[in-house]
Amino acid sequence: MSFKTKFFRLSNPITKTISFEKFSQKLSFHDLILVYHLVSDQDVKHVKHLFHYRSAKQFENDLDFLLRHFEFVDWNTFLKNKIEKVKTKKPTIFLTFDDGYSEFYDVIVPILKRKGIYAVNFINPKFIDNKELMWRNKASLIVSEVKENRALQNKISEFQNFGDDVKNNLNSILKINFKNQNQLNEIAEFLEIDVENYLKKNPVYLTTDQLFKLRNDGFGISSHGWDHPLYNQLSLSEQLENTQKSLDFMDQNQFLTDTFAFPFTDHLVTNKFFDSIFSHNPDLKFTFGAAGLKLDSYAKNLQRIPIEIGNYSAEEILKNEIFYYQLLKKFNKNMIIRS
Ligand SMILES: [Zn+2]
């Protein structure tokens, strides 16, 4: 459990009793950027062990709450407001999604269209058209399959250095990282879980055709790195290469080239990376992290608020984020300082 999840667990019973207006008065940001991944009423095996995703109803409730307190802006308006320092009547929200899940097309966009809200989806070109299952999705799929199948629970204890403790084994699978991702293929093979077949039967990601339709409908498609690496596990040149490859893909397909969102986290990414990527890509205006309400010493890197924390609603998340930011500010910890 992350530190913030622990903090929210403690602060939520308190913030719950106080009206949202009391928090929004204290909001030191005029433009918020939110990040979701998935909305679905289904049991999504390849995601359910990674984060809590919203049902369609919960997502609509979030949007209805947000519409009462904020003005949603599209990417161009966001850019214009940011660059020209425009102050709107209400604070604004720019809505983003990560990872290019197919539900963006089937579930999310129909809701957004109905409510007149615009969003950008940050995608990994490597997984478009379901060419491959992203390594984190693979981990969740394996855990789901093992949990549902007693024979697999016994079998996995025989894998390499795994033991009899099923829970422990499942935790180890979820801890496998970007650099070691091949272990997931070895485990899937050992357990005879047919990932390719799963992907064929359950399209996980958006297809090229859907991406073009979304773009033509005015939704933004933008870059999230080539194959969803953890940036602080890459060397500087690998970071730049992975980013550039995905930006070039956006350029070739007339998707957005003026923005980029880090997969996972921009934690420990240095000024050198930012200086280099911005100077090689004159179109690029802002990059995005997902550290919640926080300033960044690299002013063109903006932090988004992750909304899929625990089972909290958007209202609860925002209250706790604002509360948390006030505390960070008191201790002068409200800015990410990069070396
Ligand atoms: Zn992602």
Residues whose N, C-alpha, C, O or C-beta is under 5 A from the ligand:
A	BS01	ZN	D98 D99 P263 F264
